[in-house]
């Protein structure tokens, strides 16, 4: 059996198709080459390993993938061990604010124990991070924890972030209750997508108060909410992040009766020494800001 063909099949099965496999194979290879060589593997075995459209492993493909996955998934770890543990890599997903304001110090402290640490960073949404962890494309995500993670994933709460409204510095709004007393809130609402924990908690809080206020501008990050509020486009809903400083043209209005967002860490599988070092550092940092 051709080992290279098995490697290509591993990437196809892991990433859910030939197109995604080509994007993630750590060396240059074209899609037709992958397709052709996996077809050769199927011909050699005399079975179909996966359905092309929509992608799905056949029972034979699932059996083969379960057999080869531990070997190919552990190659990087074996390389690190053979190098004496000197070369380590971790892939982390988080929001822009966490990546900018909090993780640099964590990286510095962890690097004292792992001097040749290599770090890969990814921005995105909590739902995306969970999917990337399951696909083994991330090792750790620092994200909102809303529920029990999917099977195979682990989570750890770090800190609760209170919800706040962001208004222009000169706004007459000094307390959220001023808005709830109105018959209709005229200011446009700027927020993250409805699937995000911040938006969910905010709308649930409004429902308890019997207030209707729906998004006018939906953006992809907390930084953009602040930017659009500072530019006069409306009022934003965000969270109070420890250490983070607001723009001079923006101020925060507390939302004391709204449920906070729980920020935590999420990872897959066993906890390595490197991953545990990151978890320990983040817990220490969270305690300082609690």
Secondary structure as UniProt FT lines:
FT   HELIX           3..15
FT   HELIX           18..24
FT   HELIX           31..45
FT   STRAND          50..51
FT   TURN            52..55
FT   STRAND          56..57
FT   HELIX           59..73
FT   HELIX           75..82
FT   TURN            83..85
FT   STRAND          87..94
FT   HELIX           96..101
FT   HELIX           103..111
FT   TURN            112..113
FT   STRAND          116..123
FT   HELIX           126..134
FT   TURN            135..136
FT   STRAND          140..144
FT   TURN            151..152
FT   STRAND          153..161
FT   STRAND          163..168
FT   TURN            169..170
FT   HELIX           177..180
FT   STRAND          189..192
FT   TURN            194..195
FT   HELIX           197..209
FT   STRAND          215..219
FT   HELIX           222..230
FT   TURN            231..232
FT   STRAND          235..239
FT   TURN            242..243
FT   TURN            248..249
FT   STRAND          250..254
FT   TURN            256..257
FT   STRAND          261..268
FT   HELIX           273..289
//
